[in-house]
Amino acid sequence: MRVLIVEDQALLRDGLSRMLTAYGMDVTTTRADGTRLAERLVAQRPDVAVVDVRLPPTFTDEGLRAAVAARRVVPGLPILVLSQYVERLYARELLADHAGAVGYLPKDRVADVHQFIDAVRRVAAGATVMDPDVIARLLHGPDTLAALTARERDVLRLMAEGHSNAAIGARIAVTEKSVSNLINSLSAKLGLPPSPDQHRRVLAVLSYLDHT
């Protein structure tokens, strides 16, 4: 798997490269800024790109804008965004194009190596990976998930990653019917329409983000 990393912090960039290499991935390119990044993404077409949102020279949203621009040229180009921030406008456009192969994780999730590697592989395989905290900030703000129970937060994370009810139940050790009930409950609290199909549930979240 060919991976392109774009991260301005040298220690994190090197750490990501070493981590991904250790898990059998081929880090073909590392970059520290967003100069002509969209062009480079399109030209190189990596199996997955790990891109920071805020990059030199302006440290605003170069990485996210480049990701959106590149996917307009190459729909479904696999990109996993890492950030300490959630930029609503471009994040919603990135997540709501329905092409899949996209993820948005807070940088602190890198500390959970297995979760991060799983996210990289899932995005490369065409899945949508959204951290529940990112969903919360995109919907209304950091307090959006306050009404959810810890179990509902777990289900939301797994639902956003595209897992089926059966797969979610196996992961959190509850029945498939219980998962369905939890999904209906959290969907009601977040104002999201429930759906029995895993892909449609992800699209429901994305559609809501696109119209809020």
Secondary structure, DSSP 8 states (H G I E B T S, - for coil): -EEEEE-S-HHHHHHHHHHHHHTT-EEEEEESS-TTHHHHHHHH--SEEEEESS-TTTTSSHHHHHHHHHHHHSTT--EEEEESS--HHHHHHHHTTS---EEEEEGGGGGSHHHHHHHHHHHHTT-EEE-HHHHHHHHT-TTGGGGS-HHHHHHHHHHHTT--HHHHHHHHT--HHHHHHHHHHHHHHHT----SSHHHHHHHHHHHHHH-
